[in-house]
Amino acid sequence: MTSLTAHRSDEPADVPEALRTARRTIDNIDAALVHMLAERFRCTKQVGVIKADLGLPSSDPERERRQVARLRALAEEAGLDPVFAEKFLGFIVEEVIRHHEDIAATRGD
């Protein structure tokens, strides 16, 4: 898939215009989410380097607890299921910790 086609999904001609429009909106939101996640992981990589250089652990359970509470509150304000938001954050944090462990192992060599 080329970069251009990755930004939109191709809809068959027989798809009603209202559905096409709604799906284009979803496609745009999905693209924004991917770019935001990429930026978030660039930032968390920097955090991983700092932690490794300071000899700090990859995981910070107290920070993670505060983040879950904050994200659940934001989800409720936005009308999003807070359980889903917590699961989503949990998945991201799990991946971040794995990255931090890799960074620490690499910088420790």
C-alpha positions as CSV (number, residue, x, y, z in Angstrom):
1,M,0.0,0.0,0.0
2,T,1.5,3.3,-1.0
3,S,1.6,6.3,1.3
4,L,-1.3,8.0,-0.5
5,T,-3.6,5.0,-0.3
6,A,-2.7,4.4,3.3
7,H,-4.4,7.7,4.2
8,R,-7.8,6.7,2.9
9,S,-9.8,3.6,2.2
10,D,-11.1,3.0,-1.2
11,E,-14.9,2.5,-1.2
12,P,-16.7,0.7,-4.0
13,A,-18.9,2.9,-6.2
14,D,-22.1,1.4,-4.8
15,V,-21.5,2.6,-1.3
16,P,-24.0,5.3,-0.4
17,E,-22.4,8.8,-0.2
18,A,-23.5,9.3,3.5
19,L,-21.7,6.1,4.4
20,R,-18.6,7.2,2.4
21,T,-18.5,10.5,4.2
22,A,-18.8,8.9,7.6
23,R,-16.1,6.4,6.7
24,R,-13.8,9.2,5.4
25,T,-14.2,10.9,8.8
26,I,-13.3,7.7,10.6
27,D,-10.3,7.2,8.2
28,N,-9.1,10.7,9.1
29,I,-9.4,10.1,12.8
30,D,-7.6,6.8,12.5
31,A,-4.7,8.5,10.6
32,A,-4.5,11.2,13.4
33,L,-4.5,8.4,16.1
34,V,-1.6,6.7,14.3
35,H,0.4,9.9,14.1
36,M,-0.4,10.8,17.7
37,L,0.7,7.3,18.9
38,A,3.9,7.6,16.9
39,E,4.6,11.0,18.6
40,R,3.8,9.6,22.0
41,F,6.2,6.7,21.5
42,R,8.9,9.1,20.4
43,C,8.4,10.9,23.7
44,T,8.3,7.8,25.8
45,K,11.5,6.6,24.1
46,Q,13.2,9.8,25.3
47,V,11.8,9.0,28.8
48,G,13.3,5.5,28.5
49,V,16.7,6.9,27.7
50,I,16.5,9.3,30.6
51,K,15.4,6.5,33.0
52,A,18.2,4.2,31.7
53,D,20.8,6.9,32.1
54,L,19.6,7.6,35.7
55,G,19.4,3.9,36.6
56,L,15.6,4.2,37.2
57,P,13.3,1.3,36.8
58,S,11.4,0.9,33.5
59,S,8.1,0.8,35.3
60,D,6.7,3.5,37.6
61,P,3.5,1.9,39.2
62,E,2.6,5.1,41.0
63,R,2.7,7.2,37.9
64,E,0.8,4.5,36.0
65,R,-1.9,4.6,38.7
66,R,-2.2,8.4,38.4
67,Q,-2.4,8.1,34.6
68,V,-5.2,5.5,34.8
69,A,-7.2,7.7,37.1
70,R,-6.6,10.8,34.9
71,L,-7.5,9.0,31.7
72,R,-10.6,7.4,33.2
73,A,-11.8,10.9,34.3
74,L,-11.1,12.3,30.8
75,A,-12.9,9.4,29.2
76,E,-16.0,10.0,31.4
77,E,-15.9,13.7,30.5
78,A,-15.7,12.8,26.8
79,G,-18.5,10.2,26.9
80,L,-16.1,7.3,26.3
81,D,-16.3,4.1,28.3
82,P,-13.7,4.5,31.1
83,V,-13.1,0.8,31.2
84,F,-12.1,0.8,27.5
85,A,-9.9,3.9,28.1
86,E,-8.1,2.0,30.9
87,K,-7.6,-1.1,28.8
88,F,-6.3,1.1,26.0
89,L,-3.8,2.9,28.3
90,G,-2.8,-0.4,29.8
91,F,-1.9,-1.8,26.4
92,I,0.1,1.3,25.6
93,V,1.9,1.3,29.0
94,E,2.8,-2.4,28.6
95,E,4.4,-1.6,25.3
96,V,6.2,1.5,26.7
97,I,7.7,-0.6,29.6
98,R,8.9,-3.2,27.1
99,H,10.6,-0.4,25.1
100,H,12.1,1.0,28.3
101,E,13.5,-2.4,29.2
102,D,15.0,-2.8,25.8
103,I,16.5,0.7,26.0
104,A,18.0,-0.1,29.5
105,A,19.4,-3.4,28.3
106,T,21.0,-1.7,25.2
107,R,22.4,1.2,27.2
108,G,23.7,-1.1,29.9
109,D,26.0,-2.9,27.3
